[in-house]
């Protein structure tokens, strides 16, 4: 079987790295991929949001299945595009259709879904230009800090935590005036929840699901969770406080009601669901849904799956996931993200990466790299994710940091305190 993974980051490299280990797969293609995926499978130059380019790649390379990494093609309706095309209809797409992808594509829809199905989440209200005058009274009912979210996809930048009432009102106005384009046509203001976050993942065929390893990622660029938000500076799995008691609450209060709610609303969801959760005094609350795997969580979660991941994916395609088994490695896995200097602000690309051949007893997943005449160079803000296993979290982190110290490129930066709060 030939499969095509759409995307170009560390998540896609981790998927490719794992799936090439399956005896059921003949060839793995990644579009557009990066320097790491080029060494794992075969890169195809395409834009995942250009559905005609995706179709051409499927036809030219005899692709039998498409696995979607990023959210934008799903929210944009790639799955629907396949279902409505006579030549593509028989090619399974692992990722929800547009209706199901609203769980991520519209925060207003997601919050309404959570409320309708009594799934624990923060109190909220949605505002647009017509009712923005009511926002002041709602904000006054909340205690700072205030959480202000653009409704649609905003490349990870559409969620702000603001300490000042005046600043929250200004940010609401800026979003509604186009700060994030059409993503901010509607804005959600919600109660701030204080606790420790974690990411929980399932894979589902729309009827049953399998729970995958949980993870905790670190979004702030600076030590001690200071500074600007990023796409993620590192992650660890398992999460120590996510014990059997806590995860039983997650299943019974969040995952099962989500599956039941989707069924009741006639939404057939096929693919991965990422539950962005927060532990508030021992109880899980939903911060957000994502319609795909996380990054850099994938770089710690996927290495903990001992069984054949493609067997689960095939179960989604064939609607027999309930018959499949998943085996999880008990060891810890940590990942440390090596980023370009200046990220998440302005940064330079094209920096030569050295030392990759010196790493050992780890996996270096490529996120923002490409192959040039000078070798492997940087091509993004988040460049490499160094993942290591260990019997303890400290042992795993020691491995990640030891190997991170062997890799260099100009203005390279990484946090040295991943896992500090656990």
Beta strands, then each sheet from edge to edge (+ up, - down):
strand 1: 2-7
strand 2: 27-32
strand 3: 42-44
strand 4: 65-68
strand 5: 92-94
strand 6: 124-127
strand 7: 146-150
strand 8: 159-162
strand 9: 187-190
strand 10: 196-204
strand 11: 209-211
strand 12: 216-217
strand 13: 220-222
strand 14: 226-229
strand 15: 234-237
strand 16: 271-280
strand 17: 283-290
strand 18: 332-340
strand 19: 363-366
strand 20: 369-372
strand 21: 375-378
strand 22: 382-390
strand 23: 412-413
sheet 1: 3+ 2+ 1+ 4+ 5+
sheet 2: 6+ 9- 7+ 8-
sheet 3: 11+ 10- 16+ 17-
sheet 4: 12+ 15- 18+ 22- 19+
sheet 5: 12+ 15- 18+ 23-
sheet 6: 13+ 14-
sheet 7: 20+ 21-
end
